Amino acid sequence: MLRRLTSSEHELHAEELRHDAEEVGATPIAQTVDRSRVKVCGMIKTVTLRPRAGVPALLAELFDGSDTLQLIWLGRRQIAGIEPGRSLVAEGRVTVQQGRRTMFNPRYELRPFGQ
C-alpha cells in the first residue's frame, strides 16, 4: 500500500498495463526478440499516417508498461477503433527496424473500454 502511495501516476499506469498483458497471456514487449512471433497487449499512445514507398501506412505506438512497439498497417489510412488511449491485443512477427521494435499488419483485437 505504501508503495502505491509513493509511486508516480506513470508508474502506476505502467504496472496496470503489465498486469493486463499478463492476464491475457501476452509477452512483455521488452522481452520480444527480432523475428519472433508474439502476442502483445497494451495501450495505443499515438496514431499517425505516414506513407511508405508511396503507399499509405497507419502507424500506432503500443505501450505495455515495459516498452513500446510500433504497429504498422500498410495500405491503410485509418482503422475504426485504432485511436490513442485504446487497449488492444496484437499478434504477429516482431522485427527491429532502426532500433525500434515493429510489427507489420498485425492481427489485432480491440479490448473493451475500461479494461
C-alpha positions, 0 to 999 in steps of 0.5 A: 500500500505504501508503495502505491502511495509513493509511486508516480501516476506513470508508474502506476499506469505502467504496472496496470498495463503489465498486469493486463498483458499478463492476464491475457497471456501476452509477452512483455514487449521488452522481452520480444526478440527480432523475428519472433512471433508474439502476442502483445497487449497494451495501450495505443499512445499515438496514431499517425499516417505516414506513407511508405514507398508511396503507399499509405501506412497507419502507424500506432505506438503500443505501450505495455508498461515495459516498452513500446512497439510500433504497429504498422498497417500498410495500405491503410489510412485509418482503422475504426477503433485504432485511436490513442488511449485504446487497449488492444491485443496484437499478434504477429512477427516482431522485427527491429527496424532502426532500433525500434521494435515493429510489427507489420499488419498485425492481427489485432483485437480491440479490448473493451473500454475500461479494461 
